Amino acid sequence: MNLEERLAAVEARLRAAEDRLAIMDLVYSYGPAVDTGSAEGTAAVFTVDGVYDVDTGLLAGAAAISDMVNGDAHQGLVARGCGHLMTAPQITLDGDAATVRSYSQLVVPRSSDRGYAVARLTANRWDLVRTDAGWRVARRTARLVDGSSRARDLLDPR
């Protein structure tokens, strides 16, 4: 391998590493945005026409995602104190697209003591695209881990 080929290989590896870090930052930014009730911050994780397909309903577009964050049910969670915890993402890069598989937990305070409880555990598939503003979620599919194949299928890398 000559110097130009080696340099091109190093640049490709660096770009992939930078992409992975940017994608991790994006995925991990969802929790703090949604837990602080920031509709703008939550919607900014997605493309303008991004889709959040969760087992409780389909949210299509930035306005629908913002409405979910501003809604009474979610604002009740924020007022009570909640945390969306993301696990380390498994990232597959494909040029200007990427797929992420991960788990997320919704943690809420217990009403009976000072401890916390996991209210939901979901399997996630995040389909991302590179935009002029950086990586954004084109579609996030989340399914409750309840023993059904719906959650397992999202995590299957095949």
C-alpha beads as a LAMMPS data file, in Angstrom:
LAMMPS data file: protein, C-alpha beads

158 atoms
157 bonds

1 atom types
1 bond types

-500.0 500.0 xlo xhi
-500.0 500.0 ylo yhi
-500.0 500.0 zlo zhi

Masses

1 110.0

Atoms # bond

1 1 1 0.000 0.000 0.000
2 1 1 1.483 3.352 -0.984
3 1 1 1.311 6.537 1.072
4 1 1 -1.777 7.909 -0.698
5 1 1 -3.668 4.654 -0.172
6 1 1 -2.638 4.546 3.482
7 1 1 -3.731 8.148 3.970
8 1 1 -7.082 7.456 2.289
9 1 1 -7.578 4.419 4.543
10 1 1 -6.798 6.456 7.671
11 1 1 -9.166 9.227 6.549
12 1 1 -11.944 6.672 5.985
13 1 1 -11.387 5.172 9.436
14 1 1 -11.357 8.637 11.016
15 1 1 -14.607 9.587 9.276
16 1 1 -16.237 6.349 10.467
17 1 1 -15.056 6.989 14.038
18 1 1 -16.331 10.572 13.928
19 1 1 -19.654 9.375 12.503
20 1 1 -20.016 6.838 15.310
21 1 1 -19.307 9.471 17.966
22 1 1 -21.778 11.911 16.395
23 1 1 -24.438 9.193 16.233
24 1 1 -23.864 8.245 19.879
25 1 1 -24.165 11.908 20.875
26 1 1 -27.423 12.170 18.928
27 1 1 -28.970 9.013 20.406
28 1 1 -27.884 9.935 23.931
29 1 1 -29.248 13.494 23.510
30 1 1 -32.804 12.180 23.233
31 1 1 -33.136 11.397 26.959
32 1 1 -32.127 14.794 28.370
33 1 1 -34.221 16.589 25.746
34 1 1 -37.405 14.621 26.388
35 1 1 -36.870 14.491 30.178
36 1 1 -36.602 18.268 30.425
37 1 1 -39.759 18.665 28.374
38 1 1 -37.894 20.305 25.505
39 1 1 -40.146 19.777 22.497
40 1 1 -37.718 21.689 20.300
41 1 1 -34.716 19.681 21.494
42 1 1 -36.539 16.377 21.104
43 1 1 -37.781 17.210 17.605
44 1 1 -34.255 18.336 16.631
45 1 1 -33.048 14.738 17.036
46 1 1 -35.244 13.853 14.033
47 1 1 -35.389 15.047 10.446
48 1 1 -38.228 17.507 9.811
49 1 1 -40.321 14.653 8.410
50 1 1 -38.944 12.077 10.849
51 1 1 -41.145 9.321 12.213
52 1 1 -41.263 7.976 15.759
53 1 1 -43.076 4.650 15.630
54 1 1 -43.645 3.617 19.233
55 1 1 -46.003 0.868 20.366
56 1 1 -48.332 3.509 21.828
57 1 1 -48.752 5.316 18.490
58 1 1 -47.134 6.695 15.355
59 1 1 -45.743 10.221 15.420
60 1 1 -44.982 11.599 11.948
61 1 1 -43.116 14.873 11.601
62 1 1 -41.588 17.415 13.946
63 1 1 -44.970 18.864 14.954
64 1 1 -46.317 15.475 16.091
65 1 1 -43.145 14.738 18.057
66 1 1 -43.306 18.187 19.688
67 1 1 -46.987 17.675 20.513
68 1 1 -46.131 14.407 22.290
69 1 1 -43.518 16.157 24.433
70 1 1 -45.881 19.046 25.210
71 1 1 -48.834 16.730 25.891
72 1 1 -50.345 16.220 29.323
73 1 1 -49.184 12.604 29.656
74 1 1 -45.547 13.409 28.968
75 1 1 -45.543 16.656 30.941
76 1 1 -46.923 14.645 33.865
77 1 1 -43.880 12.368 33.672
78 1 1 -41.567 15.384 33.564
79 1 1 -43.290 16.962 36.589
80 1 1 -43.025 13.694 38.500
81 1 1 -39.363 13.249 37.574
82 1 1 -38.443 10.767 34.875
83 1 1 -35.360 9.560 33.082
84 1 1 -35.050 7.980 29.655
85 1 1 -31.886 5.888 29.843
86 1 1 -30.304 4.674 26.619
87 1 1 -27.984 1.694 26.388
88 1 1 -24.842 1.709 24.285
89 1 1 -25.939 1.772 20.646
90 1 1 -24.936 -0.879 18.141
91 1 1 -24.181 1.196 15.035
92 1 1 -24.047 0.041 11.425
93 1 1 -22.764 2.664 8.987
94 1 1 -23.661 2.665 5.298
95 1 1 -22.375 5.854 3.689
96 1 1 -24.786 8.671 4.519
97 1 1 -27.183 6.306 6.296
98 1 1 -26.848 4.397 9.540
99 1 1 -28.824 1.947 11.625
100 1 1 -28.702 1.860 15.400
101 1 1 -30.045 -0.889 17.631
102 1 1 -30.381 -0.290 21.347
103 1 1 -32.516 -0.593 24.438
104 1 1 -34.052 2.271 26.365
105 1 1 -35.581 2.401 29.810
106 1 1 -38.060 4.855 31.236
107 1 1 -37.271 5.244 34.925
108 1 1 -39.747 6.942 37.270
109 1 1 -39.855 7.567 41.023
110 1 1 -41.750 5.017 43.070
111 1 1 -44.732 6.471 44.846
112 1 1 -44.115 4.494 48.034
113 1 1 -40.497 5.377 48.792
114 1 1 -37.510 7.298 47.561
115 1 1 -36.442 4.655 45.052
116 1 1 -37.036 4.359 41.350
117 1 1 -38.688 1.806 39.094
118 1 1 -38.303 0.910 35.443
119 1 1 -41.692 1.795 33.941
120 1 1 -40.800 0.636 30.417
121 1 1 -38.047 -1.281 28.686
122 1 1 -38.053 -0.929 24.920
123 1 1 -36.043 -2.277 22.017
124 1 1 -35.187 0.392 19.472
125 1 1 -34.159 0.620 15.864
126 1 1 -33.033 4.053 14.775
127 1 1 -32.684 4.724 11.024
128 1 1 -30.463 7.762 10.561
129 1 1 -29.421 9.941 7.649
130 1 1 -26.603 12.427 7.295
131 1 1 -28.005 15.921 6.706
132 1 1 -26.358 19.311 6.251
133 1 1 -26.889 19.773 10.011
134 1 1 -25.323 16.395 10.852
135 1 1 -26.854 13.017 11.638
136 1 1 -30.609 12.973 12.253
137 1 1 -33.192 10.266 12.885
138 1 1 -35.393 9.569 9.862
139 1 1 -37.301 6.854 11.717
140 1 1 -37.176 5.441 15.211
141 1 1 -39.112 2.279 15.913
142 1 1 -39.535 1.301 19.570
143 1 1 -41.297 -1.773 20.899
144 1 1 -41.968 -2.802 24.469
145 1 1 -39.841 -5.750 25.573
146 1 1 -42.686 -8.052 26.552
147 1 1 -41.579 -11.465 25.327
148 1 1 -43.061 -11.007 21.865
149 1 1 -41.019 -11.189 18.695
150 1 1 -41.694 -7.502 17.899
151 1 1 -38.904 -6.310 20.189
152 1 1 -36.502 -9.117 19.298
153 1 1 -36.960 -8.462 15.583
154 1 1 -35.845 -4.836 16.015
155 1 1 -32.614 -5.952 17.634
156 1 1 -31.769 -8.619 15.055
157 1 1 -28.826 -7.343 12.975
158 1 1 -29.771 -9.477 9.953

Bonds

1 1 1 2
2 1 2 3
3 1 3 4
4 1 4 5
5 1 5 6
6 1 6 7
7 1 7 8
8 1 8 9
9 1 9 10
10 1 10 11
11 1 11 12
12 1 12 13
13 1 13 14
14 1 14 15
15 1 15 16
16 1 16 17
17 1 17 18
18 1 18 19
19 1 19 20
20 1 20 21
21 1 21 22
22 1 22 23
23 1 23 24
24 1 24 25
25 1 25 26
26 1 26 27
27 1 27 28
28 1 28 29
29 1 29 30
30 1 30 31
31 1 31 32
32 1 32 33
33 1 33 34
34 1 34 35
35 1 35 36
36 1 36 37
37 1 37 38
38 1 38 39
39 1 39 40
40 1 40 41
41 1 41 42
42 1 42 43
43 1 43 44
44 1 44 45
45 1 45 46
46 1 46 47
47 1 47 48
48 1 48 49
49 1 49 50
50 1 50 51
51 1 51 52
52 1 52 53
53 1 53 54
54 1 54 55
55 1 55 56
56 1 56 57
57 1 57 58
58 1 58 59
59 1 59 60
60 1 60 61
61 1 61 62
62 1 62 63
63 1 63 64
64 1 64 65
65 1 65 66
66 1 66 67
67 1 67 68
68 1 68 69
69 1 69 70
70 1 70 71
71 1 71 72
72 1 72 73
73 1 73 74
74 1 74 75
75 1 75 76
76 1 76 77
77 1 77 78
78 1 78 79
79 1 79 80
80 1 80 81
81 1 81 82
82 1 82 83
83 1 83 84
84 1 84 85
85 1 85 86
86 1 86 87
87 1 87 88
88 1 88 89
89 1 89 90
90 1 90 91
91 1 91 92
92 1 92 93
93 1 93 94
94 1 94 95
95 1 95 96
96 1 96 97
97 1 97 98
98 1 98 99
99 1 99 100
100 1 100 101
101 1 101 102
102 1 102 103
103 1 103 104
104 1 104 105
105 1 105 106
106 1 106 107
107 1 107 108
108 1 108 109
109 1 109 110
110 1 110 111
111 1 111 112
112 1 112 113
113 1 113 114
114 1 114 115
115 1 115 116
116 1 116 117
117 1 117 118
118 1 118 119
119 1 119 120
120 1 120 121
121 1 121 122
122 1 122 123
123 1 123 124
124 1 124 125
125 1 125 126
126 1 126 127
127 1 127 128
128 1 128 129
129 1 129 130
130 1 130 131
131 1 131 132
132 1 132 133
133 1 133 134
134 1 134 135
135 1 135 136
136 1 136 137
137 1 137 138
138 1 138 139
139 1 139 140
140 1 140 141
141 1 141 142
142 1 142 143
143 1 143 144
144 1 144 145
145 1 145 146
146 1 146 147
147 1 147 148
148 1 148 149
149 1 149 150
150 1 150 151
151 1 151 152
152 1 152 153
153 1 153 154
154 1 154 155
155 1 155 156
156 1 156 157
157 1 157 158
